[in-house]
Amino acid sequence: MKKHGRAIVLATLLAVSSVACTTSPPSNVNNICAIFQEKGGWYDDAADARKEWGSPISVMMAIMHQESKFKATAKPPRKKIFGFIPGPRPSNAYGYSQALESTWDGYRRSAGRYGADRDDFGDAIDFVGWYNHQSYKRSGIAKTDAYRLYLAYHEGHGGYNRGTFRSKQWLIDVAHKVDRKASSYHTQLTRCEEDLKSDGWFFGWF
């Protein structure tokens, strides 16, 4: 019984350790090459989303960087009551993409991704690509325009089309920040993408 008990404990610890390694954010979130080199499979997921929705990897990753810094279980910070008592969260946004439950449900139905989870990177980046595709169709935003894509991502297509962002200077500033990050990621990716493709081809044999 003692050996059996120790085996159960060891298996539990290994499972917890494995989950922690899987869901922990990348060590260097500002370098897309380092991200993909550290997180096996993420580049392939991003490339699949690019192929499916036509959204550049650098743009999708910049949006995700802004939304969660690549934290799998990220949630909006709680509001403070009287300045110090933790209150409710402002929304049910969750995961890598900070998608709302209702928007995520719409994505799953529209894209046929019924088993998709918000704390799964592959599902989350596919969602961002899908949403950018909707922004292109509904708001006429170029899929390379990280600035306007982020505004639509934050405000929703109806809000973006009405121009609700125009009275939110803080949001405009954040959208410019996302645009700069997308440009930086694009420059970095041009230097390492061939190597990332080669790594994927090599490991695909095993």
Residue frames as a rotation matrix with the C-alpha (Angstrom) as fourth column:
MET 1
0.565 0.825 0.000 0.00
0.825 -0.565 0.000 0.00
0.000 0.000 -1.000 0.00
LYS 2
0.387 -0.485 -0.784 2.81
0.203 -0.785 0.585 2.39
-0.899 -0.386 -0.206 0.82
LYS 3
-0.697 -0.674 0.246 4.44
0.350 -0.019 0.937 1.84
-0.626 0.739 0.249 -2.56
HIS 4
-0.221 0.714 0.664 1.08
0.959 0.037 0.280 2.25
0.175 0.699 -0.693 -4.26
GLY 5
0.694 0.492 -0.526 0.46
0.631 -0.767 0.114 5.48
-0.347 -0.411 -0.843 -2.35
ARG 6
-0.066 -0.813 -0.579 3.86
0.102 -0.583 0.806 6.88
-0.993 -0.006 0.122 -3.27
ALA 7
-0.717 -0.176 0.674 3.23
0.643 0.207 0.737 6.00
-0.269 0.962 -0.036 -6.92
ILE 8
0.291 0.910 0.295 -0.06
0.948 -0.316 0.038 7.92
0.128 0.268 -0.955 -6.88
VAL 9
0.628 -0.124 -0.768 1.58
0.306 -0.868 0.391 10.94
-0.716 -0.480 -0.507 -5.28
LEU 10
-0.458 -0.887 -0.064 4.44
0.201 -0.173 0.964 10.85
-0.866 0.428 0.258 -7.82
ALA 11
-0.481 0.352 0.803 2.02
0.877 0.176 0.448 10.56
0.016 0.919 -0.393 -10.73
THR 12
0.623 0.762 -0.177 0.01
0.776 -0.631 0.011 13.51
-0.103 -0.144 -0.984 -9.41
LEU 13
0.323 -0.596 -0.736 3.10
0.113 -0.747 0.655 15.66
-0.940 -0.295 -0.174 -9.01
LEU 14
-0.705 -0.592 0.392 4.25
0.416 0.103 0.904 14.81
-0.575 0.800 0.173 -12.53
ALA 15
-0.067 0.779 0.624 0.82
0.986 -0.043 0.159 15.69
0.151 0.626 -0.765 -13.91
VAL 16
0.763 0.330 -0.556 0.78
0.490 -0.856 0.164 19.02
-0.422 -0.398 -0.815 -12.10
SER 17
-0.108 -0.909 -0.404 4.33
0.097 -0.414 0.905 19.75
-0.989 0.058 0.133 -13.26
SER 18
-0.628 -0.098 0.772 3.39
0.734 0.254 0.629 18.92
-0.258 0.962 -0.088 -16.84
VAL 19
0.426 0.864 0.269 0.37
0.898 -0.441 -0.005 21.24
0.115 0.244 -0.963 -16.76
ALA 20
0.613 -0.245 -0.751 2.47
0.253 -0.840 0.480 24.03
-0.749 -0.485 -0.452 -15.25
CYS 21
-0.499 -0.866 0.030 5.07
0.249 -0.111 0.962 23.70
-0.830 0.488 0.271 -18.00
THR 22
-0.417 0.404 0.814 2.38
0.909 0.186 0.374 23.66
0.000 0.896 -0.445 -20.67
THR 23
0.537 0.817 0.211 0.47
0.801 -0.572 0.175 26.70
0.264 0.075 -0.962 -19.46
SER 24
0.201 -0.512 -0.835 3.32
0.567 -0.634 0.526 28.88
-0.799 -0.579 0.163 -18.25
PRO 25
0.956 0.160 -0.245 3.92
-0.078 -0.666 -0.741 31.94
-0.282 0.728 -0.625 -20.45
PRO 26
0.594 -0.784 0.180 7.07
0.583 0.266 -0.768 32.15
0.554 0.561 0.615 -22.58
SER 27
0.137 -0.648 -0.749 10.20
0.921 -0.195 0.337 33.47
-0.365 -0.736 0.570 -20.89
ASN 28
-0.759 -0.420 -0.498 10.62
0.188 -0.873 0.450 36.30
-0.624 0.248 0.741 -23.40
VAL 29
0.133 0.947 0.294 7.26
0.708 0.117 -0.696 37.55
-0.693 0.301 -0.655 -24.66
ASN 30
0.513 0.032 -0.858 8.87
-0.296 -0.932 -0.211 40.34
-0.806 0.362 -0.468 -26.67
ASN 31
-0.498 -0.699 -0.514 10.74
-0.790 0.121 0.601 38.09
-0.358 0.705 -0.612 -29.10
ILE 32
0.531 0.835 -0.145 8.55
-0.817 0.458 -0.350 35.97
-0.226 0.304 0.925 -31.36
CYS 33
0.164 -0.557 -0.814 11.45
-0.525 0.650 -0.550 33.74
0.835 0.517 -0.186 -32.38
ALA 34
-0.831 -0.484 0.274 12.24
-0.458 0.316 -0.831 32.97
0.316 -0.816 -0.484 -28.74
ILE 35
-0.128 0.879 0.459 8.55
-0.878 0.114 -0.464 32.29
-0.460 -0.463 0.758 -28.08
PHE 36
0.702 0.472 -0.533 8.24
-0.696 0.615 -0.371 29.74
0.153 0.631 0.760 -30.87
GLN 37
-0.145 -0.830 -0.539 11.59
-0.433 0.543 -0.719 28.14
0.890 0.129 -0.438 -30.06
GLU 38
-0.821 -0.151 0.551 10.56
-0.571 0.162 -0.805 27.69
0.032 -0.975 -0.219 -26.42
LYS 39
-0.138 0.890 0.434 6.98
-0.578 0.283 -0.765 26.58
-0.804 -0.357 0.476 -26.98
GLY 40
-0.951 -0.277 0.139 7.00
-0.082 0.656 0.750 23.52
-0.299 0.702 -0.646 -29.18
GLY 41
-0.474 0.795 0.378 4.00
0.868 0.493 0.051 23.38
-0.146 0.352 -0.924 -31.49
TRP 42
0.104 0.549 -0.829 3.03
0.378 -0.793 -0.478 27.04
-0.920 -0.264 -0.289 -31.17
TYR 43
-0.608 -0.356 -0.709 4.55
-0.464 -0.565 0.682 28.02
-0.644 0.744 0.178 -34.51
ASP 44
-0.955 0.272 0.122 2.68
0.277 0.656 0.702 25.23
0.111 0.704 -0.701 -36.29
ASP 45
-0.151 0.938 -0.313 -0.57
0.892 -0.007 -0.452 26.35
-0.426 -0.347 -0.835 -34.62
ALA 46
-0.011 0.085 -0.996 0.06
-0.039 -0.996 -0.084 29.94
-0.999 0.038 0.014 -35.68
ALA 47
-0.859 -0.360 -0.365 0.93
-0.376 -0.040 0.926 28.89
-0.348 0.932 -0.101 -39.23
ASP 48
-0.709 0.675 0.206 -2.27
0.705 0.679 0.202 26.82
-0.003 0.289 -0.957 -39.42
ALA 49
0.131 0.770 -0.625 -4.33
0.651 -0.542 -0.531 29.83
-0.748 -0.337 -0.572 -38.32
ARG 50
-0.351 -0.346 -0.870 -2.59
-0.382 -0.795 0.471 32.01
-0.855 0.498 0.147 -40.91
LYS 51
-0.999 -0.051 0.018 -3.37
-0.008 0.473 0.881 29.49
-0.054 0.879 -0.473 -43.64
GLU 52
-0.448 0.894 -0.007 -7.00
0.884 0.442 -0.155 29.16
-0.135 -0.076 -0.988 -42.54
TRP 53
0.468 0.747 -0.472 -7.85
0.750 -0.618 -0.234 32.85
-0.467 -0.245 -0.850 -42.06
GLY 54
0.344 -0.378 0.860 -5.19
0.744 -0.449 -0.495 34.83
0.572 0.810 0.127 -43.93
SER 55
0.971 -0.013 0.237 -4.11
-0.152 -0.800 0.580 36.75
0.182 -0.600 -0.779 -40.85
PRO 56
0.181 -0.981 -0.068 -0.34
-0.305 0.010 -0.952 37.35
0.935 0.193 -0.298 -40.50
ILE 57
0.249 -0.173 -0.953 1.26
0.755 0.651 0.079 35.51
0.607 -0.739 0.292 -37.59
SER 58
-0.766 -0.643 -0.020 2.86
0.528 -0.611 -0.590 38.73
0.367 -0.463 0.807 -36.36
VAL 59
-0.499 0.666 0.554 -0.54
-0.509 -0.743 0.435 40.46
0.701 -0.065 0.710 -36.13
MET 60
0.493 0.718 -0.490 -2.27
-0.042 0.583 0.812 37.59
0.869 -0.380 0.318 -34.33
MET 61
0.048 -0.570 -0.820 0.59
0.872 0.424 -0.244 37.25
0.487 -0.704 0.517 -31.86
ALA 62
-0.848 -0.343 0.404 0.70
0.166 -0.896 -0.412 41.00
0.503 -0.282 0.817 -31.21
ILE 63
-0.012 0.929 0.371 -3.00
-0.568 -0.312 0.762 40.99
0.823 -0.201 0.531 -30.32
MET 64
0.625 0.230 -0.746 -2.53
0.331 0.787 0.520 38.01
0.707 -0.572 0.416 -28.04
HIS 65
-0.444 -0.855 -0.269 0.50
0.720 -0.162 -0.675 39.65
0.533 -0.493 0.687 -26.42
GLN 66
-0.712 0.218 0.667 -1.60
-0.339 -0.939 -0.056 42.70
0.614 -0.266 0.743 -25.58
GLU 67
0.257 0.966 0.010 -4.54
-0.522 0.130 0.843 40.69
0.814 -0.222 0.537 -24.32
SER 68
0.969 0.244 -0.040 -2.84
-0.125 0.623 0.772 38.16
0.213 -0.743 0.634 -22.04
LYS 69
0.157 -0.983 0.093 0.95
-0.987 -0.154 0.035 38.24
-0.020 -0.097 -0.995 -22.41
PHE 70
-0.130 -0.134 -0.982 0.44
-0.533 0.845 -0.044 34.57
0.836 0.517 -0.181 -23.39
LYS 71
-0.839 -0.007 0.544 -1.00
-0.507 0.372 -0.778 33.50
-0.197 -0.928 -0.315 -20.03
ALA 72
-0.848 0.459 -0.266 -3.32
0.181 0.721 0.669 30.56
0.499 0.519 -0.694 -20.60
THR 73
-0.148 0.823 -0.549 -5.71
0.955 0.263 0.137 31.34
0.257 -0.504 -0.824 -17.73
ALA 74
-0.961 -0.277 0.014 -5.59
0.268 -0.939 -0.214 35.13
0.073 -0.202 0.977 -17.84
LYS 75
0.099 0.993 -0.067 -8.66
0.982 -0.087 0.168 37.01
0.161 -0.082 -0.983 -16.58
PRO 76
0.102 -0.022 0.995 -9.44
0.139 -0.990 -0.036 40.73
0.985 0.142 -0.098 -16.32
PRO 77
-0.872 -0.452 -0.189 -8.37
0.254 -0.088 -0.963 42.20
0.419 -0.888 0.191 -12.97
ARG 78
-0.051 0.881 -0.470 -11.12
0.982 0.130 0.139 42.54
0.183 -0.454 -0.872 -10.37
LYS 79
0.117 0.184 0.976 -12.60
0.073 -0.982 0.177 45.93
0.990 0.051 -0.128 -9.70
LYS 80
-0.778 -0.441 -0.447 -11.81
0.493 0.013 -0.870 47.44
0.390 -0.897 0.208 -6.30
ILE 81
0.417 0.906 0.072 -14.59
0.535 -0.308 0.787 48.33
0.735 -0.289 -0.613 -3.86
PHE 82
0.992 -0.056 -0.109 -13.67
0.046 -0.659 0.751 51.35
-0.114 -0.750 -0.652 -1.73
GLY 83
0.584 -0.798 -0.150 -10.28
-0.762 -0.475 -0.441 51.18
0.281 0.372 -0.885 -3.39
PHE 84
-0.454 -0.858 0.240 -9.05
-0.888 0.413 -0.203 47.98
0.075 -0.305 -0.949 -1.73
ILE 85
-0.128 0.458 0.879 -11.76
-0.391 0.792 -0.470 45.29
-0.911 -0.404 0.078 -1.45
PRO 86
-0.970 -0.244 0.000 -11.64
-0.103 0.410 0.906 42.84
-0.221 0.879 -0.423 -4.40
GLY 87
-0.091 0.985 -0.148 -14.89
-0.611 -0.173 -0.772 43.10
-0.786 0.020 0.618 -6.32
PRO 88
0.607 0.393 0.691 -16.32
0.245 0.734 -0.633 41.41
-0.756 0.554 0.349 -9.42
ARG 89
-0.581 -0.757 0.298 -14.44
0.491 -0.034 0.871 41.12
-0.649 0.653 0.391 -12.68
PRO 90
-0.425 0.419 -0.802 -15.57
-0.530 -0.834 -0.155 43.54
-0.733 0.359 0.577 -15.40
SER 91
0.284 0.512 -0.811 -16.29
-0.947 0.280 -0.155 40.69
0.148 0.812 0.565 -17.85
ASN 92
0.704 -0.001 0.710 -16.01
-0.233 0.944 0.232 36.94
-0.671 -0.329 0.665 -18.36
ALA 93
0.632 -0.593 -0.499 -13.06
-0.639 -0.034 -0.769 37.33
0.439 0.804 -0.400 -20.74
TYR 94
0.640 -0.386 0.665 -10.64
-0.344 0.630 0.696 34.45
-0.688 -0.674 0.270 -20.32
GLY 95
0.627 -0.422 0.655 -7.57
0.573 0.819 -0.022 32.75
-0.527 0.389 0.755 -21.72
TYR 96
-0.365 -0.905 0.218 -4.87
0.780 -0.170 0.602 33.63
-0.508 0.390 0.768 -24.21
SER 97
-0.603 0.160 0.781 -7.18
0.636 -0.496 0.592 35.70
0.482 0.854 0.197 -26.40
GLN 98
-0.886 0.342 -0.314 -9.33
0.075 -0.561 -0.824 37.18
-0.458 -0.754 0.471 -23.61
ALA 99
-0.737 0.674 -0.044 -12.40
-0.067 -0.007 0.998 36.21
0.672 0.739 0.050 -25.59
LEU 100
-0.443 0.718 0.536 -15.81
-0.873 -0.209 -0.441 36.69
-0.205 -0.663 0.720 -24.01
GLU 101
-0.588 0.280 0.759 -17.93
0.037 0.947 -0.320 33.57
-0.808 -0.160 -0.567 -23.56
SER 102
0.478 0.877 -0.040 -20.54
0.034 -0.064 -0.997 34.81
-0.877 0.476 -0.060 -26.05
THR 103
0.429 -0.399 -0.810 -17.94
-0.879 -0.390 -0.273 35.68
-0.208 0.829 -0.519 -28.69
TRP 104
-0.669 -0.708 0.226 -16.17
-0.664 0.706 0.246 32.37
-0.334 0.015 -0.943 -28.18
ASP 105
-0.221 0.683 0.696 -19.44
0.175 0.730 -0.660 30.48
-0.959 -0.024 -0.281 -28.58
GLY 106
0.723 0.468 -0.509 -20.05
-0.347 -0.391 -0.852 32.38
-0.598 0.793 -0.120 -31.82
TYR 107
-0.080 -0.860 -0.504 -16.58
-0.990 0.009 0.142 31.40
-0.117 0.511 -0.852 -33.04
ARG 108
-0.706 -0.217 0.674 -17.11
-0.293 0.956 0.000 27.73
-0.645 -0.197 -0.738 -32.22
ARG 109
0.259 0.879 0.400 -20.39
0.240 0.342 -0.909 27.66
-0.935 0.332 -0.122 -34.14
SER 110
0.737 0.060 -0.674 -19.14
-0.525 -0.578 -0.625 29.73
-0.427 0.814 -0.394 -37.08
ALA 111
-0.058 -0.896 -0.440 -15.81
-0.995 0.089 -0.049 27.93
0.083 0.435 -0.896 -37.49
GLY 112
0.659 0.381 -0.648 -17.06
-0.369 0.915 0.163 24.49
0.655 0.132 0.744 -36.49
ARG 113
-0.465 -0.873 -0.149 -14.58
-0.173 0.254 -0.952 24.35
0.868 -0.417 -0.269 -33.60
TYR 114
0.491 0.863 0.123 -17.04
-0.286 0.026 0.958 22.89
0.823 -0.505 0.260 -31.09
GLY 115
0.712 -0.260 -0.652 -14.35
0.647 0.604 0.466 21.45
0.273 -0.753 0.599 -28.82
ALA 116
-0.047 -0.802 0.596 -12.20
0.354 -0.571 -0.741 24.60
0.934 0.176 0.311 -28.72
ASP 117
0.526 0.117 -0.843 -10.99
0.851 -0.074 0.520 25.89
-0.002 -0.990 -0.138 -25.33
ARG 118
0.914 -0.099 0.393 -9.95
-0.033 -0.984 -0.173 29.43
0.404 0.145 -0.903 -24.49
ASP 119
0.595 -0.738 0.318 -6.92
-0.622 -0.172 0.764 28.23
-0.509 -0.652 -0.561 -22.48
ASP 120
0.379 -0.481 0.791 -5.55
0.624 0.764 0.165 26.19
-0.683 0.430 0.590 -25.41
PHE 121
-0.300 -0.580 -0.758 -3.03
-0.115 -0.766 0.632 28.16
-0.947 0.277 0.163 -27.47
GLY 122
-0.927 -0.089 0.365 -3.90
0.323 0.307 0.895 26.51
-0.192 0.947 -0.256 -30.78
ASP 123
-0.041 0.989 0.140 -7.59
0.998 0.033 0.057 27.22
0.051 0.142 -0.989 -30.31
ALA 124
0.349 0.179 -0.920 -6.95
0.510 -0.860 0.026 30.75
-0.786 -0.478 -0.391 -29.09
ILE 125
-0.567 -0.605 -0.559 -4.78
-0.132 -0.603 0.787 31.82
-0.813 0.520 0.262 -32.00
ASP 126
-0.765 0.424 0.485 -7.25
0.635 0.370 0.678 30.27
0.107 0.827 -0.552 -34.42
PHE 127
0.258 0.885 -0.387 -9.90
0.922 -0.345 -0.173 32.42
-0.287 -0.312 -0.906 -32.73
VAL 128
0.008 -0.330 -0.944 -7.83
0.091 -0.940 0.329 35.59
-0.996 -0.089 0.023 -33.21
GLY 129
-0.930 -0.363 0.053 -7.34
0.057 0.000 0.998 34.72
-0.362 0.932 0.021 -36.88
TRP 130
-0.391 0.879 0.273 -11.07
0.908 0.321 0.269 34.06
0.149 0.353 -0.924 -37.25
TYR 131
0.345 0.544 -0.765 -11.96
0.690 -0.699 -0.186 37.35
-0.636 -0.464 -0.616 -35.56
ASN 132
-0.415 -0.572 -0.707 -9.58
-0.118 -0.737 0.666 39.29
-0.902 0.360 0.239 -37.81
HIS 133
-0.911 0.165 0.378 -11.24
0.413 0.345 0.843 37.62
0.009 0.924 -0.382 -40.79
GLN 134
0.092 0.987 -0.132 -14.62
0.993 -0.101 -0.062 38.83
-0.074 -0.125 -0.989 -39.49
SER 135
0.139 -0.124 -0.983 -13.15
0.281 -0.946 0.159 42.34
-0.950 -0.298 -0.096 -39.14
TYR 136
-0.876 -0.470 -0.103 -12.11
-0.009 -0.196 0.980 42.18
-0.481 0.860 0.168 -42.77
LYS 137
-0.661 0.675 0.327 -15.56
0.692 0.381 0.613 41.04
0.289 0.632 -0.719 -43.88
ARG 138
0.255 0.894 -0.368 -17.70
0.967 -0.226 0.121 43.23
0.025 -0.386 -0.922 -41.61
SER 139
0.648 -0.047 -0.760 -15.58
0.294 -0.905 0.307 46.35
-0.703 -0.422 -0.573 -41.30
GLY 140
0.940 -0.245 0.239 -13.35
0.197 -0.185 -0.963 46.29
0.280 0.952 -0.126 -44.38
ILE 141
0.646 -0.746 0.162 -10.14
-0.643 -0.417 0.643 46.24
-0.412 -0.519 -0.749 -42.34
ALA 142
0.374 -0.612 -0.697 -7.04
-0.612 0.401 -0.681 44.92
0.697 0.681 -0.225 -44.11
LYS 143
0.933 0.043 -0.357 -5.70
0.178 0.807 0.563 41.79
0.312 -0.588 0.746 -42.46
THR 144
-0.029 -0.996 -0.089 -2.27
0.815 0.028 -0.579 43.42
0.578 -0.089 0.811 -42.16
ASP 145
-0.148 0.054 0.987 -3.66
-0.188 -0.982 0.025 46.51
0.971 -0.182 0.156 -40.35
ALA 146
-0.453 -0.111 -0.884 -2.89
0.706 0.562 -0.432 45.61
0.545 -0.820 -0.176 -36.74
TYR 147
-0.999 0.047 0.013 -3.94
-0.047 -0.832 -0.552 49.06
-0.015 -0.552 0.834 -35.48
ARG 148
-0.389 0.918 -0.082 -7.51
-0.885 -0.347 0.310 48.94
0.256 0.193 0.947 -36.81
LEU 149
-0.092 0.318 -0.944 -7.86
-0.046 0.945 0.323 45.20
0.995 0.073 -0.072 -36.26
TYR 150
-0.764 -0.221 -0.607 -7.16
0.559 0.243 -0.792 45.70
0.323 -0.944 -0.062 -32.57
LEU 151
-0.851 0.518 0.083 -9.69
-0.514 -0.793 -0.327 48.51
-0.104 -0.321 0.941 -32.32
ALA 152
-0.032 0.860 -0.509 -12.33
-0.769 0.304 0.563 46.20
0.639 0.409 0.651 -33.81
TYR 153
-0.337 -0.175 -0.925 -11.14
0.292 0.915 -0.279 43.36
0.895 -0.364 -0.257 -31.56
HIS 154
-0.943 -0.111 -0.314 -11.69
0.332 -0.241 -0.912 45.51
0.026 -0.964 0.264 -28.50
GLU 155
-0.732 0.654 -0.189 -14.85
-0.561 -0.737 -0.378 47.38
-0.387 -0.171 0.906 -29.48
GLY 156
-0.154 0.672 0.724 -16.60
0.447 0.701 -0.556 44.69
-0.881 0.238 -0.408 -31.51
HIS 157
-0.681 -0.170 0.712 -17.52
0.732 -0.116 0.672 45.20
-0.031 0.979 0.203 -35.14
GLY 158
0.375 0.884 0.280 -20.62
0.841 -0.451 0.297 47.22
0.389 0.124 -0.913 -34.38
GLY 159
0.687 -0.171 -0.707 -18.72
0.432 -0.686 0.586 49.53
-0.584 -0.708 -0.397 -32.05
TYR 160
-0.428 -0.904 0.019 -15.84
0.498 -0.219 0.839 49.91
-0.754 0.368 0.544 -34.47
ASN 161
-0.445 0.303 0.843 -18.16
0.855 -0.136 0.500 50.73
0.266 0.943 -0.199 -37.36
ARG 162
0.700 0.714 0.024 -19.86
0.653 -0.653 0.383 53.37
0.289 -0.253 -0.923 -35.19
GLY 163
0.039 -0.799 0.600 -16.47
0.172 -0.586 -0.792 54.81
0.984 0.134 0.115 -34.23
THR 164
0.917 0.385 -0.100 -16.84
0.145 -0.091 0.985 54.29
0.370 -0.918 -0.139 -30.48
PHE 165
0.327 -0.881 -0.342 -13.05
0.944 0.292 0.151 54.20
-0.033 -0.373 0.927 -30.14
ARG 166
0.005 -0.368 0.930 -12.70
0.541 -0.781 -0.312 57.84
0.841 0.504 0.195 -31.18
SER 167
0.555 0.258 0.791 -13.59
-0.440 -0.715 0.543 59.05
0.706 -0.649 -0.284 -27.69
LYS 168
0.964 -0.251 0.085 -11.16
0.078 0.578 0.812 56.61
-0.253 -0.777 0.577 -26.04
GLN 169
0.589 -0.796 -0.140 -7.67
-0.729 -0.448 -0.518 58.02
0.349 0.407 -0.844 -26.37
TRP 170
-0.013 -0.591 0.806 -6.30
-0.808 0.481 0.340 55.33
-0.589 -0.647 -0.484 -24.08
LEU 171
0.497 0.274 0.824 -7.59
0.152 0.907 -0.393 52.65
-0.854 0.321 0.409 -26.47
ILE 172
0.979 -0.196 -0.062 -6.14
-0.118 -0.290 -0.950 54.43
0.169 0.937 -0.307 -29.50
ASP 173
0.246 -0.937 0.249 -2.78
-0.969 -0.248 0.024 54.51
0.039 -0.247 -0.968 -27.69
VAL 174
0.030 -0.185 0.982 -3.01
-0.406 0.895 0.182 50.77
-0.913 -0.405 -0.048 -26.96
ALA 175
0.844 0.341 0.413 -3.90
0.223 0.477 -0.850 50.03
-0.487 0.810 0.327 -30.60
HIS 176
0.724 -0.672 -0.158 -0.80
-0.579 -0.466 -0.669 51.93
0.376 0.576 -0.726 -31.74
LYS 177
-0.030 -0.724 0.690 1.19
-0.911 0.303 0.279 49.85
-0.411 -0.620 -0.668 -29.24
VAL 178
0.388 0.253 0.886 -0.20
0.028 0.958 -0.286 46.65
-0.921 0.136 0.365 -30.77
ASP 179
1.000 -0.013 -0.026 0.70
-0.028 -0.121 -0.992 47.93
0.010 0.993 -0.122 -34.23
ARG 180
0.325 -0.943 0.071 4.30
-0.920 -0.333 -0.207 48.55
0.219 0.002 -0.976 -33.13
LYS 181
-0.068 -0.318 0.946 4.48
-0.602 0.769 0.215 45.09
-0.795 -0.555 -0.243 -31.57
ALA 182
0.755 0.397 0.522 3.17
0.158 0.662 -0.733 43.50
-0.636 0.636 0.437 -34.78
SER 183
0.848 -0.496 -0.184 5.84
-0.411 -0.397 -0.821 45.33
0.334 0.772 -0.540 -36.77
SER 184
-0.002 -0.874 0.486 8.54
-0.993 0.059 0.102 44.18
-0.118 -0.483 -0.868 -34.35
TYR 185
0.159 0.144 0.977 7.30
-0.258 0.961 -0.099 40.59
-0.953 -0.237 0.189 -34.44
HIS 186
0.969 0.238 0.058 7.20
0.003 0.225 -0.974 40.68
-0.245 0.945 0.217 -38.24
THR 187
0.493 -0.858 -0.142 10.83
-0.779 -0.363 -0.511 41.80
0.387 0.362 -0.848 -38.45
GLN 188
-0.197 -0.561 0.804 11.91
-0.855 0.499 0.139 39.12
-0.479 -0.660 -0.578 -35.98
LEU 189
0.434 0.476 0.765 9.94
-0.146 0.875 -0.461 36.38
-0.889 0.088 0.450 -37.71
THR 190
0.916 -0.131 -0.379 11.52
-0.386 -0.034 -0.922 37.08
0.108 0.991 -0.082 -41.10
ARG 191
0.025 -0.998 0.060 14.86
-0.956 -0.041 -0.289 36.15
0.291 -0.050 -0.955 -39.51
CYS 192
-0.683 -0.349 0.642 13.83
-0.632 0.723 -0.280 32.83
-0.366 -0.597 -0.714 -37.99
GLU 193
0.313 0.946 0.084 10.78
-0.802 0.310 -0.510 31.46
-0.509 0.092 0.856 -39.81
GLU 194
0.347 -0.225 -0.911 12.74
-0.707 0.575 -0.412 29.24
0.616 0.787 0.040 -42.18
ASP 195
-0.760 -0.650 -0.020 14.44
-0.442 0.538 -0.718 27.62
0.477 -0.537 -0.696 -39.21
LEU 196
-0.461 0.677 0.573 11.08
-0.671 0.157 -0.725 27.16
-0.581 -0.719 0.382 -37.49
LYS 197
0.549 0.638 -0.540 9.70
-0.834 0.378 -0.402 25.49
-0.053 0.671 0.740 -40.61
SER 198
-0.085 -0.686 -0.722 12.74
-0.575 0.626 -0.527 23.22
0.814 0.370 -0.448 -40.79
ASP 199
-0.848 -0.205 0.488 12.36
-0.529 0.356 -0.770 22.23
-0.017 -0.912 -0.411 -37.13
GLY 200
0.039 0.957 0.288 8.73
-0.780 0.209 -0.590 21.34
-0.624 -0.202 0.754 -37.70
TRP 201
0.521 0.096 -0.848 9.61
-0.757 0.511 -0.407 19.23
0.395 0.854 0.339 -40.75
PHE 202
-0.494 -0.818 -0.294 12.34
-0.535 0.553 -0.638 17.37
0.685 -0.158 -0.711 -38.83
PHE 203
-0.836 0.146 0.529 10.24
-0.460 0.339 -0.821 16.57
-0.298 -0.930 -0.216 -35.76
GLY 204
0.144 0.956 -0.255 7.30
-0.964 0.077 -0.254 15.58
-0.224 0.283 0.933 -37.92
TRP 205
-0.045 -0.246 -0.968 9.10
-0.578 0.797 -0.176 12.31
0.815 0.552 -0.178 -38.64
PHE 206
-0.886 -0.388 -0.253 8.98
-0.016 0.571 -0.821 11.22
0.462 -0.724 -0.512 -34.98
